[in-house]
Amino acid sequence: AAINAPSAAIAVEARATNAATSAGGSVNGGAVTVAVGQPKAYVDAVTYAQMSATVRGGTPNTAGAALLAVQATGLDSATAKLKNTSGGAITIDDGAAHARVRPTVETVVGGANAPIIVVGDVQLGVAGQPLSRSYAENFSVGALAISTNSATAETLPTVRLSIVPDTVLIAGGKITLIAHQNTESPIVEPGKEFDAVTG
């Protein structure tokens, strides 16, 4: 593709919001309670913005656009919850909650035979805001309670910003490349945090 619009601004944006939630658990009041739950929430998403068109004027080395902005943004979250409640005499809980976010957010610009020439600024960006949460809770009023519940949260993000090798990129203004990863603090639900130092 070829673009020749010297007075126009070109904007390419890919934005995705993905969320997965899984919950498990039990409520029992019998004499003996055995609870096994394994809620899992996984997000393996890909958000991709690409600009590979030629941007130039009708004659060589002349601008084909006023401005260029290319941005990929991924907002991905996974939540796994496990909650067991029992009033039995004997309670055995053996569960595991697992939340994993493994997103890829990528912006790619250019091509070996696709020059990009603009009058003003070029801004290329990529931003990822992944979040994984995992909870395990027990409540028992029985005489004997054995609990081995666990909660695991994994965040394995990839954020990538690249210009294809041998790309000709010319701007009359600034060329700005910005890659962001978790620039905002996650919101913790009330009662779902603890001091890992003092217990």
N, C-alpha and C positions, 0 to 999 in steps of 0.2 A: 504494500500500500504506500501511496505517496500523498503528502499533505502540502498544499501551497496556499496558505492563508496568513500573510504577513501581519495583518491587523487583528488576528484572533488569538485567544488564549486556549491552549490545549490542556485538558485535565483528564487524567486516567486514574480511576480509584477502584480498588477492590476492598470491600469491607465485609467481614463475616462475624456473626455472633453464634457460638455453639455452646450448648449446655447439656450435661447428662446428670441425672440424679437417680440414685438407687437407695432403697431403704429396706431393712429387714429387722426381725425381732419377734418377741413373743410376750404374751401375758397369760400367766397360769396361776391357779390357786390350788392345785392338787397336792397330794402328799409328796410326790416326787416329780420334779420338773427337770427335763433335759432339753436344753435349747441350743441349737446349732444353726447359725445363720452366716451367710457370706455375701453380703451386698457388694456389688462392684459397679463402679461408674468410670467409663473410659471415654476420653475424647482424643481422637487422632485426626485432627483436621488440617487441611492445607488451604491457605489463602494466598493468591498469586496475582500480582499485577505486572503486566508486561507492556512495554512500548517498543515496538520493533519497526515502526513505519519510518519511511524517509520524510524528513521535514526540511524543505528548502524551497527557494524561489524558482522562478522560471529560468533563471540563468545561474551558472555555477557560482558558489560561494555567496549566495544571497539568502536572506532569511526567509523561512517558510512559515513562521509563527511569531506572535508577539511574546508569549510566555509558554512555559511547559512545566506541568506539575504531575508527578506520578507517585501514587501513595497506595500501600497495602497495609491494612489494619486487621488484626485478629483479636477477638475477645472470646476466650474459651474458658469454660469452667466445668469441673466435675465434682460431685458431692456424693459421698457414700455414708449412710447412717445405719447404726446398729443399736437397738435398744431392747433390753430384756427386763421384764418386771415379773416378780414371782412372790407369792405368799405361802408357798408350800414348805413342808418341814425340811426337805432336802432339795437344793437347787444346784444344778451343774450347768454352767454356761461355757460354751466353747465356740466362739464366733470370730469372724475377721471382716472388717470393713476396709475396702481398698478403693481409693480414688486416684486416677491418673490422668494427667493432661499432657499430651505430647504433640503440640501443634508445630506447624511450619508456616511461617509468614515470610513472603519473599517478594522483592521488587527487582525486576530485570529490565534494563534499558539498552537499546542500541542493537547494532548489527554491523558486520564487517563491510557490507555494501549499502548501508542505510545511514547516510549522514544526517545529523540533526543540527540545524542552524536556527537560532531564535534571536529576536531583536533584544529582548530583555533578559529576565532571570530564568534559571532552570532549578527546580527544587525536586529532589528525589528522596522519598522517605519510606520507612517501614517501621511498624510499631506492633508489639505484641503485649497483651495483658492476660497471661494465663493464670488460672487459680485452681487449686485442688484442695478439697476439704474432706476430712474423714473423721467420724465420731463413733465412739463405742461407749455405751452407758449400761450400767446394771443397777437394779434396785431390788433388794430381797429382804423380807422380814422373817424368813425361815430360821430354823435352828442351825442348819448347816448350809453354807453357800460356798461353792467352788467356782471361781471365775477365771477364765483364761482368754477373755476377749481382747482383741487388738484392733488398732486402727492405723492404717498406713495411707499417707498422702504423698504422691510423687508429682513433681512438675519438671518436665523435660522439654523445654522449648528450643526452637531454632528460629533465629531471626537473621535474614540474609538480604543484603543490598549489593547489587553488582551492576557494573557496566560491561557489556560484552567486549572482549578483546578486539582491538583494531577499530573500535567505534570512533567516528569523527563527531565530536560534540563541541559546538561553538555557541557561546552566549555573549551578547553585548553587555549583559549585566553580570550577576553573581551565579555561580553554580554551587548549590548547597546539597550535601548528602547527609541525611539524618537517620540514624537507626536507634530506636527506643525499645527497651525491655523493662516491663513492670515499673513504669514511672509513677503509678498511683499505688498507695498502700491498700492492701485488701481490707475489707470490712469483716470484722470478727463478730459473730453472733453473740449476744449476751449469754454468759454461762458456759461458753464453749472454749474457754481459754484457761491455762494454768501456768504457774511459775515452774519452769523446768529445773530451776536451781534449788529452790526450797521445797518443791513438791506441792 
